[in-house]
Amino acid sequence: MYPPMVVDDEEIILRPMTCPHHFALYMSKPRSYRDLPLRYAELAQLYRYEKSGELTGLIRVREFCLADSHNFVVKDDAEQEIHLVLDLIERTTGVLGFEKGVDYVYRLSLGDRKDTEKYYDSPKEWNEAETVLRKLLQDRKAPHYEAEAEAAFYGPKIDVQVKNVLGKEDTAFTVQYDFVLPKRFELKFINDQGEEEEPVVIHRSSIGCLERTIGFLIEKTGGAFPVWLAPTQVMIVPIAEKHNDYAGEIVQKMRDAGIRVEVDARGETMQSKIRDAQNQKIPYMLIVGDREMENGTASVRLRTGEDLGAKPVSEVLKIISSKYLTKAQELW
């Protein structure tokens, strides 16, 4: 944590985590088993004073935006809730183009019964929680390995592990089974027998720290983002100045469809414009000249170097829109 700051006689603390605030929301009124599962999620701007030697580009930073959630569940429902969380994570990683077992694996992070200073001293609860996580990973046939003494102090967790370009393994997302903080914060609900009971809290993130995830994506793609993420999706390349008006018509149609498009109207050669667009990893280059103006077409080139030839503008617009809206990985 950063040290507290005093501003106008008021102590201010930079927020390092969301857990206490979500717990306060949970405790704001009495809860029944009928209220559960109860899920609080937010995009939280957080601050953690990482040591300078541990800072690494976008992968490890001191200020970051975390997609964080805390799911309060009846203990018997924890396994099913975590299945739903892993479904969400796998959908997210799939959209980003990360392949399970290739780009990432799961790590079952376990506690250490001997280290009672770091880990809550309740072997029975640790065994139960670890058994739940191990079973669901096995049931899903998910590629994973186990690591002792990697758990959070409040419970075991499933970490999504990605290797960065330096060969170091980093955690992209995490799912944590928490049976300790409900005790410390005295979280309760009334069960179906009319008695007080502690919930289990599932700490989870669907896309992790946005900066870190973008960092992993840059390393994986070399900046050649999928169409839906590319800052500029289409570059129009008019061959000569007289083709600028036709290029402008195509731009308007694409912008009306929500496509991010630019025109390279510089007085450079066509080859130079195409090379610059490819260097910028822009997915599509549409080249327009006399023939394209006459036929209502555009010559399509992909950033991969493929020349698809002249296509009707309406067809090009339809295909690019489809790839964009469906978050497809392929370009054509």
C-alpha positions as CSV (number, residue, x, y, z in Angstrom):
1,M,0.0,0.0,0.0
2,Y,0.9,3.6,-0.4
3,P,1.2,5.5,2.9
4,P,-1.8,7.6,4.0
5,M,-1.8,11.2,2.8
6,V,-3.2,14.2,4.7
7,V,-5.1,16.7,2.6
8,D,-6.9,19.6,4.3
9,D,-6.7,17.8,7.6
10,E,-8.3,14.7,6.1
11,E,-6.5,11.4,5.8
12,I,-6.7,10.0,2.3
13,I,-5.7,6.4,1.4
14,L,-5.2,5.3,-2.2
15,R,-7.4,2.3,-2.7
16,P,-5.3,-1.0,-3.1
17,M,-8.2,-3.5,-3.3
18,T,-12.0,-3.7,-3.5
19,C,-12.6,-6.5,-1.0
20,P,-13.5,-4.4,2.1
21,H,-15.9,-2.1,0.1
22,H,-17.8,-5.1,-1.4
23,F,-18.0,-6.6,2.0
24,A,-19.4,-3.4,3.4
25,L,-22.1,-3.5,0.7
26,Y,-22.9,-7.1,1.7
27,M,-23.2,-6.1,5.3
28,S,-25.4,-3.1,4.6
29,K,-28.5,-5.1,5.3
30,P,-29.5,-8.6,6.6
31,R,-29.0,-11.4,4.0
32,S,-31.0,-14.6,3.4
33,Y,-29.9,-17.7,1.6
34,R,-32.5,-16.6,-1.0
35,D,-30.3,-13.6,-1.8
36,L,-27.3,-15.8,-2.7
37,P,-25.4,-16.0,-4.9
38,L,-24.9,-12.2,-4.6
39,R,-22.3,-10.8,-7.0
40,Y,-20.6,-7.4,-6.8
41,A,-18.4,-6.4,-9.7
42,E,-16.7,-3.2,-10.8
43,L,-13.9,-1.8,-12.9
44,A,-11.7,-0.5,-10.1
45,Q,-8.8,2.0,-10.3
46,L,-6.3,0.7,-7.8
47,Y,-2.9,1.6,-6.5
48,R,-0.2,-0.6,-5.0
49,Y,3.4,0.4,-4.2
50,E,5.3,-2.3,-6.1
51,K,9.0,-2.3,-5.6
52,S,10.9,-0.5,-8.4
53,G,12.8,-3.6,-9.3
54,E,9.6,-5.5,-9.9
55,L,8.0,-3.0,-12.3
56,T,7.8,-4.4,-15.8
57,G,6.2,-2.4,-18.6
58,L,2.4,-2.9,-18.6
59,I,2.7,-6.3,-16.8
60,R,3.4,-5.0,-13.4
61,V,2.5,-1.4,-12.6
62,R,1.7,0.7,-9.6
63,E,-1.6,2.2,-10.8
64,F,-4.0,-0.1,-12.7
65,C,-7.6,-0.8,-13.6
66,L,-8.9,-4.2,-12.3
67,A,-12.1,-5.9,-13.4
68,D,-12.9,-7.3,-10.0
69,S,-15.8,-9.1,-8.5
70,H,-16.8,-10.8,-5.2
71,N,-19.4,-13.5,-5.3
72,F,-21.1,-14.4,-2.0
73,V,-22.4,-18.0,-2.1
74,V,-23.7,-20.8,0.1
75,K,-20.8,-23.2,0.7
76,D,-22.5,-26.1,-1.1
77,D,-22.9,-23.9,-4.2
78,A,-19.2,-22.7,-4.4
79,E,-18.2,-25.4,-6.9
80,Q,-21.0,-24.5,-9.4
81,E,-20.2,-20.8,-9.0
82,I,-16.6,-21.3,-9.8
83,H,-17.6,-23.4,-12.9
84,L,-19.5,-20.3,-14.1
85,V,-16.5,-18.1,-13.4
86,L,-14.2,-20.3,-15.4
87,D,-16.8,-20.3,-18.2
88,L,-16.6,-16.5,-18.2
89,I,-12.8,-16.5,-18.1
90,E,-12.6,-19.0,-21.0
91,R,-15.0,-17.0,-23.0
92,T,-13.0,-13.8,-22.4
93,T,-9.6,-15.5,-23.3
94,G,-11.2,-16.9,-26.4
95,V,-12.3,-13.5,-27.6
96,L,-8.8,-12.2,-27.0
97,G,-7.3,-15.0,-29.0
98,F,-5.7,-16.9,-26.1
99,E,-5.9,-20.7,-26.5
100,K,-6.2,-22.8,-23.4
101,G,-3.3,-25.2,-23.0
102,V,-1.2,-23.2,-25.5
103,D,-1.2,-19.6,-24.4
104,Y,-2.2,-20.3,-20.8
105,V,-2.7,-23.0,-18.3
106,Y,-4.4,-23.1,-14.9
107,R,-2.4,-23.3,-11.7
108,L,-4.0,-24.7,-8.6
109,S,-2.4,-22.6,-5.9
110,L,-2.4,-24.5,-2.6
111,G,-1.7,-23.5,1.0
112,D,1.0,-24.8,3.4
113,R,-0.3,-26.5,6.5
114,K,3.0,-26.0,8.3
115,D,3.1,-22.2,7.7
116,T,0.4,-21.1,10.1
117,E,1.8,-17.5,10.2
118,K,1.0,-17.0,6.6
119,Y,-2.0,-19.2,6.2
120,Y,-5.1,-19.5,8.3
121,D,-4.8,-22.4,10.7
122,S,-7.7,-24.7,9.8
123,P,-6.5,-27.9,8.0
124,K,-10.0,-29.2,7.6
125,E,-11.3,-26.1,5.8
126,W,-8.1,-25.9,3.6
127,N,-8.6,-29.6,2.6
128,E,-12.3,-29.0,1.8
129,A,-11.6,-25.9,-0.3
130,E,-8.6,-27.4,-2.2
131,T,-10.7,-30.6,-2.9
132,V,-13.4,-28.5,-4.5
133,L,-11.0,-26.7,-6.8
134,R,-9.1,-29.8,-7.7
135,K,-12.2,-31.7,-8.5
136,L,-13.7,-29.0,-10.8
137,L,-10.4,-28.7,-12.7
138,Q,-10.4,-32.4,-13.2
139,D,-14.1,-32.5,-14.2
140,R,-13.4,-29.8,-16.8
141,K,-10.3,-31.7,-18.1
142,A,-8.5,-28.4,-17.8
143,P,-4.8,-28.2,-18.4
144,H,-3.3,-27.4,-15.0
145,Y,-0.6,-28.1,-12.4
146,E,-0.5,-27.7,-8.7
147,A,1.8,-25.4,-6.7
148,E,2.2,-25.5,-2.9
149,A,2.4,-22.4,-0.8
150,E,1.0,-20.2,-3.7
151,A,-2.4,-19.7,-2.2
152,A,-3.8,-16.5,-0.8
153,F,-3.7,-16.3,3.0
154,Y,-7.5,-16.7,3.1
155,G,-7.8,-19.7,0.8
156,P,-6.7,-21.7,-2.3
157,K,-7.1,-20.3,-5.8
158,I,-7.0,-21.1,-9.5
159,D,-4.6,-18.8,-11.4
160,V,-4.5,-18.3,-15.1
161,Q,-0.8,-18.5,-15.9
162,V,0.7,-16.8,-19.0
163,K,4.4,-16.7,-20.0
164,N,5.7,-13.2,-21.0
165,V,8.3,-12.5,-23.6
166,L,11.1,-12.8,-20.9
167,G,10.0,-16.4,-20.3
168,K,8.6,-15.5,-16.8
169,E,5.3,-16.9,-15.8
170,D,2.8,-14.3,-14.7
171,T,-0.8,-14.5,-13.4
172,A,-3.3,-13.0,-15.8
173,F,-6.6,-13.8,-14.0
174,T,-7.4,-15.5,-10.7
175,V,-10.3,-17.2,-9.0
176,Q,-10.0,-17.4,-5.2
177,Y,-11.9,-19.5,-2.7
178,D,-12.2,-17.5,0.5
179,F,-13.3,-19.1,3.7
180,V,-11.3,-16.8,6.1
181,L,-12.4,-13.2,5.4
182,P,-16.1,-14.0,6.0
183,K,-15.1,-14.9,9.5
184,R,-12.9,-11.8,10.0
185,F,-15.6,-9.5,8.6
186,E,-18.4,-11.4,10.3
187,L,-20.3,-11.9,7.1
188,K,-23.5,-13.8,7.7
189,F,-26.7,-14.9,6.1
190,I,-29.8,-16.8,7.4
191,N,-29.9,-20.3,6.0
192,D,-33.0,-22.4,5.2
193,Q,-33.1,-23.6,8.8
194,G,-33.4,-20.0,10.1
195,E,-29.8,-20.1,11.5
196,E,-26.9,-17.8,10.9
197,E,-24.2,-19.1,8.5
198,E,-21.1,-17.8,6.9
199,P,-21.0,-17.5,3.1
200,V,-18.0,-18.5,1.0
201,V,-16.6,-15.5,-1.0
202,I,-15.3,-16.2,-4.5
203,H,-12.9,-13.5,-5.6
204,R,-12.7,-13.4,-9.4
205,S,-11.7,-11.3,-12.4
206,S,-13.1,-11.8,-15.9
207,I,-10.3,-10.0,-17.7
208,G,-7.9,-9.2,-15.0
209,C,-5.9,-6.0,-14.8
210,L,-6.6,-4.2,-18.1
211,E,-3.0,-2.9,-18.4
212,R,-1.5,-6.4,-17.8
213,T,-4.0,-8.0,-20.2
214,I,-3.2,-5.5,-22.9
215,G,0.5,-6.1,-22.2
216,F,0.1,-9.9,-22.7
217,L,-1.9,-9.2,-25.9
218,I,0.8,-6.9,-27.3
219,E,3.4,-9.5,-26.6
220,K,1.3,-12.3,-28.2
221,T,0.3,-10.4,-31.4
222,G,3.2,-8.1,-31.8
223,G,0.7,-5.3,-32.1
224,A,-1.4,-7.0,-34.8
225,F,-4.6,-6.9,-32.8
226,P,-7.7,-8.7,-33.9
227,V,-10.0,-6.5,-36.0
228,W,-12.3,-5.5,-33.2
229,L,-9.4,-4.2,-31.1
230,A,-7.3,-2.6,-33.8
231,P,-7.2,1.2,-33.2
232,T,-7.5,1.8,-37.0
233,Q,-9.3,-1.0,-38.7
234,V,-9.1,0.2,-42.3
235,M,-6.8,2.5,-44.2
236,I,-8.1,3.8,-47.5
237,V,-5.2,4.4,-50.0
238,P,-6.2,6.7,-53.0
239,I,-3.6,6.2,-55.8
240,A,-3.8,9.9,-56.8
241,E,-5.4,13.1,-55.6
242,K,-8.3,12.8,-58.0
243,H,-9.4,9.7,-56.2
244,N,-9.7,11.4,-52.8
245,D,-13.4,12.2,-53.2
246,Y,-14.2,8.5,-53.9
247,A,-12.1,7.5,-50.9
248,G,-14.1,10.0,-48.8
249,E,-17.4,8.3,-49.9
250,I,-16.1,4.9,-48.8
251,V,-14.9,6.4,-45.5
252,Q,-18.4,7.8,-44.8
253,K,-20.1,4.5,-45.4
254,M,-17.7,2.7,-43.1
255,R,-18.0,5.3,-40.3
256,D,-21.7,5.0,-40.6
257,A,-21.3,1.3,-39.9
258,G,-19.1,2.0,-36.9
259,I,-15.8,1.0,-38.5
260,R,-12.6,2.9,-37.5
261,V,-11.2,4.1,-40.8
262,E,-8.7,6.6,-42.1
263,V,-7.5,7.9,-45.5
264,D,-3.8,8.3,-46.4
265,A,-4.0,11.3,-48.7
266,R,-0.3,12.1,-48.5
267,G,1.6,12.7,-51.7
268,E,3.5,9.5,-51.3
269,T,3.6,6.5,-53.6
270,M,1.0,3.8,-53.3
271,Q,3.7,1.3,-52.3
272,S,4.9,3.6,-49.5
273,K,1.4,4.1,-48.1
274,I,0.7,0.4,-48.1
275,R,4.1,-0.3,-46.4
276,D,3.3,2.3,-43.7
277,A,-0.1,0.8,-43.1
278,Q,1.3,-2.7,-42.8
279,N,4.0,-1.4,-40.3
280,Q,1.1,0.0,-38.3
281,K,-0.5,-3.4,-38.2
282,I,-3.8,-2.0,-39.7
283,P,-5.9,-5.1,-40.7
284,Y,-7.2,-3.8,-44.1
285,M,-5.9,-1.5,-46.8
286,L,-8.4,-0.5,-49.5
287,I,-6.7,0.9,-52.6
288,V,-8.8,3.0,-54.9
289,G,-7.9,4.3,-58.4
290,D,-9.7,4.9,-61.8
291,R,-10.9,1.4,-62.2
292,E,-12.3,1.1,-58.7
293,M,-14.1,4.5,-59.1
294,E,-15.7,3.3,-62.3
295,N,-16.9,0.0,-60.9
296,G,-17.8,1.0,-57.3
297,T,-15.1,-1.4,-55.9
298,A,-11.9,-1.3,-53.8
299,S,-8.8,-3.4,-54.1
300,V,-8.3,-5.2,-50.8
301,R,-5.0,-6.0,-49.2
302,L,-4.5,-7.5,-45.8
303,R,-1.8,-6.6,-43.3
304,T,-0.5,-10.2,-43.8
305,G,0.4,-9.2,-47.3
306,E,-2.4,-11.0,-49.1
307,D,-3.8,-9.2,-52.2
308,L,-7.5,-10.1,-52.5
309,G,-8.1,-8.0,-55.6
310,A,-11.0,-5.7,-56.4
311,K,-14.2,-6.3,-54.4
312,P,-17.5,-4.4,-54.4
313,V,-17.5,-1.9,-51.5
314,S,-20.8,-3.3,-50.2
315,E,-19.2,-6.7,-49.9
316,V,-16.1,-5.4,-48.2
317,L,-18.2,-3.4,-45.8
318,K,-20.3,-6.5,-44.9
319,I,-17.3,-8.7,-44.3
320,I,-15.3,-6.2,-42.2
321,S,-18.4,-5.4,-40.2
322,S,-19.0,-9.2,-39.6
323,K,-15.4,-9.7,-38.4
324,Y,-15.6,-6.7,-36.2
325,L,-19.0,-7.4,-34.6
326,T,-18.4,-11.1,-34.0
327,K,-14.9,-10.4,-32.6
328,A,-13.4,-13.0,-35.0
329,Q,-9.7,-13.7,-35.1
330,E,-9.4,-14.2,-38.8
331,L,-9.3,-11.2,-41.2
332,W,-11.3,-12.6,-44.2
